[in-house]
Amino acid sequence: MSQEHLGEALGLTFQQVQKYERGANRISASRLFDLARVLDVPVTFFYEEMDEETMAASPRHMVRATVDPPDAAEALMAQRETLELVRAYYRIVDPEVRKQVHELAKALGPVLTKP
């Protein structure tokens, strides 16, 4: 997607998109959310592979955290692989085929996790 098309989808000029991309301007949380929606990715996509130094500079690490960390199920749902799998599943048009894929995944889960 070009910067111009992205800008149009966000209601911005392509110059503003360039500034965000270069880091010349900070991006607000709401704009980041909009960007994730337009690009069809979870917001967490922008934080994957963040280096330890950047994570350590987070204000959350500077004060006692008041929010419990996400549980395993929430963390699983935030992974890109999970999102891609769900999207692929719902692109299956035939409900019977979709049901069979679901049954196959359920059947393979225990088989693949056995030691």
Residue pairs with C-beta under 8 A, 6 or more apart in sequence:
1 39
2 14
3 14
3 17
3 18
3 21
4 14
4 17
6 12
6 14
6 17
6 35
6 38
6 39
7 13
7 14
7 15
7 16
7 17
9 38
10 17
10 31
10 34
10 35
10 38
16 25
18 24
19 25
20 27
20 31
20 35
27 35
32 43
32 46
33 43
35 46
36 42
36 43
36 45
36 46
39 45
41 80
41 83
42 78
42 80
42 83
44 78
44 79
44 80
45 80
48 80
55 61
70 78
76 82
89 98
89 101
89 102
90 98
92 98
92 101
